Amino acid sequence: MLRLSSLLALSFALLAGGSGASAQMAQVPAAACSAPADLPPALASWPNAKPLQAAGERKTLAAATLTPAQAVAMSLLATPKVAYPLRPEKPGGSVSYGGLARFTVAQAGTWRVALSTPAWVDVVRDGKASISTAHGHGPDCSGIRKMVDYALEPGDYVLQIAANGSDKVTLLVTPLS
């Protein structure tokens, strides 16, 4: 019995130490940005995001249309108010935010979705989620937190944003090739 209590005490001490180390690492300041990042042409509209209200269901998607290569500052809805056409793999909880938008691909190629947050993103067509081909982060000092690439064919798509921590996200859907 003494051995078990000693192991529990040691485990607790290690966990407490790990938490402290994590807290210390979280307090390390990020690199200061003296100027906005130089963005490649595909991301050039990022600093000039236009406001857009996310749709909460398919029948209101027309009002939430994205223009390819134009960044938007999207206002999101509380997750319980969003009827996703396809259940997101990470839908978020009742205190998260999400929304829908539509966009049209005119030419087949690699398309990128850039986000200012780590929200979950799905690109949906005909009831199926497109498979991502690459993931990454935006350039330092750009405000782009997450980038996901997809190989898309011409047609209409629904962009699903889920599990966002706030009711706002800047996003951009842009062709790369």
C-alpha positions in Angstrom: 0.0 0.0 0.0 2.9 2.3 0.8 4.4 1.7 -2.6 1.1 2.6 -4.4 0.8 5.8 -2.4 4.4 6.7 -3.2 3.8 6.1 -6.9 0.7 8.3 -6.8 2.6 11.0 -5.1 5.4 10.8 -7.6 3.0 10.9 -10.5 1.3 13.9 -9.1 4.6 15.7 -8.6 5.6 15.0 -12.2 2.2 16.2 -13.5 2.5 19.3 -11.4 6.0 19.9 -12.7 4.9 19.3 -16.2 2.0 21.8 -15.8 4.5 24.4 -14.5 6.8 23.9 -17.4 3.9 24.2 -19.9 2.8 27.4 -18.2 6.3 28.8 -18.4 6.6 27.8 -22.1 3.2 29.5 -22.7 4.6 32.7 -21.2 7.5 33.0 -23.6 6.6 36.0 -25.8 6.1 35.5 -29.5 8.5 37.2 -31.9 7.6 40.9 -32.2 6.5 42.0 -35.6 7.8 45.4 -36.6 5.9 45.3 -40.0 3.2 43.2 -41.7 4.5 40.2 -43.6 5.2 40.4 -47.3 2.5 38.1 -48.7 2.7 36.0 -51.9 0.2 37.0 -54.6 -2.2 34.2 -53.7 -2.6 35.8 -50.2 -2.4 39.5 -51.2 -6.0 40.4 -50.2 -5.5 39.2 -46.6 -5.0 42.7 -45.1 -8.1 44.0 -47.0 -10.7 41.5 -45.7 -14.4 42.4 -46.6 -17.1 41.7 -44.0 -19.3 38.7 -44.6 -22.0 37.0 -42.4 -21.8 33.2 -42.3 -24.9 31.2 -43.3 -26.4 28.9 -40.8 -28.1 26.5 -43.3 -28.1 25.6 -47.0 -31.1 27.8 -47.9 -29.2 31.0 -46.8 -25.9 30.1 -48.5 -26.5 32.5 -51.5 -26.0 35.5 -49.1 -22.7 34.0 -47.9 -20.8 33.8 -51.2 -17.1 34.0 -51.2 -15.2 35.5 -54.1 -12.1 33.5 -54.8 -8.8 35.3 -53.9 -10.7 37.9 -51.7 -10.3 37.6 -48.0 -13.3 38.0 -45.8 -13.8 38.9 -42.1 -16.6 36.4 -41.4 -19.0 36.7 -38.5 -19.9 33.3 -37.3 -22.9 31.8 -35.5 -23.1 29.8 -32.2 -22.6 26.2 -33.1 -26.1 25.1 -32.1 -27.5 27.5 -34.8 -25.5 25.9 -37.7 -27.1 23.1 -39.7 -24.0 21.6 -41.4 -24.6 19.8 -44.7 -22.0 17.3 -43.6 -21.2 16.7 -39.9 -17.7 18.2 -39.3 -15.1 15.8 -37.9 -14.5 18.3 -35.1 -17.9 20.1 -34.7 -17.1 22.0 -31.6 -19.4 22.3 -28.6 -22.3 24.5 -27.6 -19.9 27.4 -26.7 -18.0 27.3 -30.0 -18.8 29.1 -33.3 -19.1 28.1 -36.9 -20.8 28.8 -40.2 -21.2 28.1 -43.9 -20.2 29.9 -47.1 -20.3 28.9 -50.7 -17.7 29.4 -53.5 -17.3 28.4 -57.1 -14.2 26.8 -58.6 -13.9 27.8 -62.3 -10.7 26.0 -63.0 -9.3 22.7 -61.6 -6.2 22.9 -59.5 -4.9 23.3 -56.0 -6.9 25.6 -53.8 -5.9 27.0 -50.4 -8.1 27.9 -47.4 -6.3 30.3 -45.1 -7.7 31.0 -41.6 -6.8 33.5 -38.8 -7.7 30.8 -36.2 -7.2 27.1 -35.7 -10.9 26.4 -36.5 -11.9 23.2 -38.2 -12.6 23.6 -42.0 -14.2 21.3 -44.5 -14.7 21.9 -48.2 -17.9 20.0 -49.2 -19.3 19.1 -52.6 -22.2 16.7 -53.3 -22.4 15.7 -49.7 -18.7 14.6 -49.4 -15.8 16.4 -47.8 -12.8 17.1 -50.0 -9.6 15.5 -48.8 -6.9 18.0 -47.9 -3.5 17.6 -49.7 -1.4 19.9 -47.4 -1.5 21.8 -44.1 0.6 24.6 -42.8 0.9 28.0 -41.1 0.9 31.3 -42.7 3.9 33.6 -43.0 5.2 35.0 -39.7 3.5 38.3 -38.8 0.7 37.8 -41.4 -2.1 36.9 -39.0 -2.7 33.6 -40.9 -2.8 30.9 -38.4 -3.7 27.9 -40.5 -3.7 27.0 -44.2 -5.2 23.9 -45.8 -4.8 22.9 -49.5 -7.3 20.9 -51.6 -7.2 19.5 -55.2 -10.6 20.8 -56.5 -12.4 20.3 -59.8 -14.7 23.0 -61.3 -18.1 23.3 -59.5 -19.8 24.8 -56.5 -18.6 24.0 -53.0 -19.7 24.7 -49.4 -17.0 25.8 -46.9 -17.8 24.7 -43.4 -16.1 26.4 -40.4 -16.5 24.6 -37.1 -15.1 24.6 -33.6 -14.0 28.3 -33.6 -13.3 29.9 -30.3 -14.8 33.2 -31.2 -17.6 34.6 -33.4 -15.1 36.0 -35.9 -12.6 34.5 -38.4 -10.7 36.0 -41.2 -10.5 33.6 -44.1 -9.5 33.4 -47.7 -10.2 30.8 -50.4 -7.7 31.1 -53.3 -6.4 29.2 -56.2 -2.7 28.2 -56.2 -2.5 26.7 -59.6 
